Amino acid sequence: MKITCIVDNAVSDHSSFWGEHGVAFLIETASGSILFDTGRSGTVLLHNLKLLGVEPKVINALALSHAHYDHSGGLPALLDQVAGIPLHAHPDLFRERFSRREGTLKSVGLPLERQALEERLELRLGAEPMEILPGVWTTGEITGRAEPEGRSAHHLICGPEGWEPDPYRDDMALVLETDEGLVVLYGCCHAGLLNTLAHVGRTFGADIIAVAGGTHLLSADEAHLRRVIEVLRELGVPRLYPNHCTGQRAYVTLAQAFGEKVAPCPAGTRLNFGGAE
């Protein structure tokens, strides 16, 4: 299996890749290719795919970590080129989501209505783990959230009694089964980095050898980061490739704790079972 970061906030120096606030990964297996999240815009997504020599028509399946526009914004630009393939996501994907800043509400959910997706894609929505291609699974809904979530005070939904915090029920990750162990690929980790790792451990019952993607540690305080380091040590310190919503402070803290086990994952990064090119 090969994982390529197609979209991220960051790009390497002198890179021809474009960056934006968002994330997307291409997973290539012997059975086909999966696009996990689509970044914020079709412009950046398609530019970076072209730079890698990847035609959208070779993608066999789509998966969305959650509904937010920085993970689903590239969908409209893809639909004509990937029509008919399955889209894997949580059933709560179509709930309207908002961000409130300085008293102003802004929609931050999917850029397309459900009907538009149903007309073009085969929707496979489920709260239980689903196998997308052999050896590549969704986590299903992250349950048992005993540890801190990757939460933002700005994120809201409209509930029965008015505005309430987004429960992030749709937040999922992918799990890749390799000969070495499990690779966990995050989108944004609103359910919480540690909650997701615990869920994967309970559900899949194998060692986690690598973790990549957005970890939503941007606002994590010192106690939270100490707890993350403690749990990762208990897991044997998997290789870590954080990006997107991790934050510089959290990245440096992890790198100081685990040294060469931690590496950046900007747009264009290629990983083979955790080995970066």
C-alpha positions in Angstrom: 0.0 0.0 0.0 1.1 3.5 -0.8 -0.3 6.7 0.8 0.2 10.1 -0.9 -0.8 13.4 0.7 -2.6 15.2 -2.1 -3.7 18.3 -0.2 -2.4 19.9 3.0 -2.0 23.3 4.6 1.7 23.1 3.9 4.0 22.3 1.0 7.7 21.6 1.0 10.1 24.4 0.0 10.4 24.9 -3.7 7.6 22.4 -4.3 5.3 22.7 -7.3 2.4 21.4 -5.2 -0.2 23.9 -4.1 -1.3 24.1 -0.5 -4.5 25.2 1.2 -6.3 24.8 4.5 -7.6 21.2 4.0 -6.5 17.7 3.5 -6.8 14.8 1.0 -4.9 11.5 0.7 -4.7 8.9 -2.1 -4.4 5.3 -1.0 -3.1 3.0 -3.7 -3.4 -0.8 -3.2 -3.1 -3.9 -5.3 -6.9 -3.8 -5.6 -7.4 -0.2 -6.6 -7.2 3.4 -5.4 -9.1 5.4 -2.7 -9.3 9.2 -2.4 -9.8 10.0 1.3 -11.1 13.6 1.7 -10.9 16.1 -1.1 -9.4 19.2 0.3 -11.0 22.6 0.3 -11.2 23.2 -3.4 -11.2 21.4 -6.7 -8.6 23.8 -8.0 -5.9 22.7 -5.6 -7.0 19.0 -5.6 -6.9 18.7 -9.4 -3.7 20.6 -9.8 -1.9 18.3 -7.3 -3.4 15.1 -8.8 -2.2 16.2 -12.2 1.3 17.0 -10.8 1.4 13.4 -9.6 0.2 12.0 -12.9 -3.0 10.7 -11.4 -6.2 10.9 -13.4 -9.4 11.1 -11.3 -10.9 8.4 -13.5 -8.5 5.8 -12.0 -10.0 6.4 -8.5 -12.1 3.4 -7.4 -13.7 4.7 -4.3 -14.1 7.9 -2.2 -14.2 8.2 1.6 -14.9 11.3 3.7 -13.7 11.7 7.2 -16.5 14.2 8.0 -18.6 16.9 6.4 -16.5 20.1 6.9 -15.8 22.0 3.7 -12.0 21.8 4.1 -12.3 18.0 3.6 -15.2 17.9 1.2 -14.8 21.1 -0.9 -13.1 19.3 -3.8 -16.1 17.0 -4.4 -17.9 19.1 -7.0 -14.9 19.2 -9.3 -14.6 15.4 -9.2 -18.1 14.2 -9.8 -18.1 14.1 -13.6 -14.9 12.2 -13.6 -15.7 9.6 -10.9 -19.4 9.1 -11.5 -20.7 5.7 -10.3 -18.0 4.9 -7.8 -18.9 4.4 -4.1 -18.6 7.2 -1.5 -18.0 5.9 2.1 -19.0 8.1 5.0 -21.0 8.2 8.3 -24.8 8.6 8.0 -24.6 11.9 9.9 -22.6 13.4 6.9 -25.6 15.4 5.6 -26.4 17.2 8.9 -26.0 21.0 8.4 -23.0 22.4 10.2 -22.1 26.0 11.0 -19.3 28.1 12.5 -20.1 31.2 14.5 -17.4 33.8 14.9 -18.0 37.3 16.2 -21.8 36.7 16.1 -21.8 35.7 12.4 -23.0 32.2 11.3 -21.4 30.5 8.3 -22.2 27.2 6.8 -19.2 24.9 6.9 -20.7 21.6 5.8 -20.9 19.7 2.5 -20.8 21.9 -0.6 -23.4 19.6 -2.3 -26.9 18.5 -1.5 -27.5 14.8 -0.9 -29.5 14.5 -4.1 -26.6 15.7 -6.2 -24.3 13.0 -4.7 -26.9 10.3 -5.0 -27.3 11.1 -8.7 -23.5 10.7 -9.3 -22.1 8.3 -6.7 -23.1 5.2 -4.9 -23.5 6.3 -1.3 -22.4 3.8 1.3 -23.2 5.3 4.6 -22.6 3.4 7.9 -21.8 3.9 11.5 -20.1 0.5 11.6 -16.6 -0.2 10.1 -16.8 -0.8 6.3 -14.2 -2.4 4.1 -13.7 -0.1 1.1 -11.1 -2.3 -0.7 -9.4 -5.4 0.6 -7.4 -4.3 3.7 -8.7 -0.7 3.8 -11.5 0.0 6.3 -13.4 2.9 7.7 -13.3 3.0 11.5 -17.0 3.5 11.8 -18.3 6.0 14.4 -15.8 6.6 17.1 -17.5 5.6 20.3 -16.4 5.6 24.0 -14.8 9.1 23.9 -13.2 9.1 27.3 -10.3 11.3 26.2 -10.4 14.9 24.9 -12.0 15.5 21.5 -10.6 17.6 18.8 -13.2 20.3 19.4 -13.7 23.9 18.3 -16.0 26.3 20.3 -17.0 27.8 17.0 -18.6 24.6 15.5 -22.4 24.3 15.9 -25.4 22.4 14.7 -29.1 23.4 15.0 -30.6 20.9 17.5 -34.2 20.5 18.7 -33.8 23.3 21.2 -31.6 25.6 19.2 -27.9 26.0 18.6 -25.7 23.4 20.3 -22.1 22.2 20.0 -21.4 19.9 17.0 -21.2 16.3 18.4 -18.9 15.3 15.5 -20.7 12.0 15.2 -19.6 11.8 11.5 -15.9 12.0 12.3 -14.1 8.8 11.1 -10.6 7.7 10.1 -9.3 4.9 7.8 -7.5 1.8 8.9 -5.1 0.1 6.6 -4.1 -3.5 7.3 -0.5 -4.2 6.4 1.9 -7.1 7.1 3.6 -5.0 9.8 0.4 -3.9 11.5 -2.2 -1.2 11.2 -1.8 2.2 9.7 -4.4 4.8 10.9 -5.1 7.7 8.5 -6.9 10.7 10.0 -8.8 13.5 8.3 -9.3 15.9 11.2 -9.7 13.8 14.3 -12.6 15.8 15.8 -13.5 12.6 17.7 -10.1 12.9 19.4 -6.7 11.4 18.6 -6.6 9.1 21.6 -10.3 8.2 21.3 -9.8 7.1 17.7 -6.7 5.1 18.6 -8.6 3.3 21.4 -11.5 2.6 19.1 -9.2 1.2 16.5 -7.5 -1.0 19.1 -10.8 -2.4 20.3 -12.2 -2.9 16.8 -9.3 -4.2 14.9 -7.2 -5.9 17.5 -3.7 -5.5 16.0 -0.7 -3.3 16.6 -0.8 0.3 15.2 2.5 0.9 13.4 1.9 4.3 11.9 -0.5 7.3 12.2 -0.8 10.0 9.6 -3.1 13.0 8.9 -4.8 15.8 10.9 -4.7 15.2 14.6 -6.5 18.3 15.8 -4.0 19.1 18.5 -3.9 22.7 17.5 -5.5 23.9 20.7 -4.3 21.1 23.0 -2.9 22.3 26.3 0.2 20.9 28.0 -1.7 18.3 30.0 -3.4 17.0 26.9 -0.1 16.7 25.0 1.5 14.9 27.9 -1.4 12.4 27.9 -0.9 11.9 24.1 2.8 11.2 24.6 2.0 8.8 27.4 -0.5 6.8 25.4 1.7 6.7 22.3 4.5 5.3 24.4 2.1 2.6 25.7 1.4 1.7 22.0 5.1 1.3 21.3 5.4 4.7 19.6 4.0 4.2 16.1 5.6 6.3 13.3 3.8 9.7 13.2 3.1 11.8 10.1 0.9 14.7 11.4 -0.4 17.5 9.3 -3.3 19.8 8.6 -4.9 20.7 12.0 -2.0 19.4 14.2 -0.4 22.8 14.9 3.2 23.7 15.2 3.4 23.5 19.0 2.0 20.0 19.1 4.3 18.9 16.2 7.4 20.2 18.0 6.3 18.6 21.3 5.9 15.2 19.6 9.1 15.5 17.7 11.0 16.3 20.9 9.5 13.3 22.6 9.9 10.8 19.8 12.7 12.1 17.5 12.9 10.4 14.1 9.6 8.6 14.7 7.9 11.9 13.8 8.1 13.5 10.3 6.0 16.2 8.5 3.4 15.2 5.9 2.9 18.2 3.5 1.3 17.9 0.1 3.3 15.6 -2.1 4.5 13.3 0.7 4.5 9.6 -0.2 4.4 6.9 2.5 4.9 3.2 2.1 3.8 1.5 5.3 5.1 4.6 7.1 8.3 5.1 5.1 8.3 8.5 3.5 9.9 9.4 0.2 
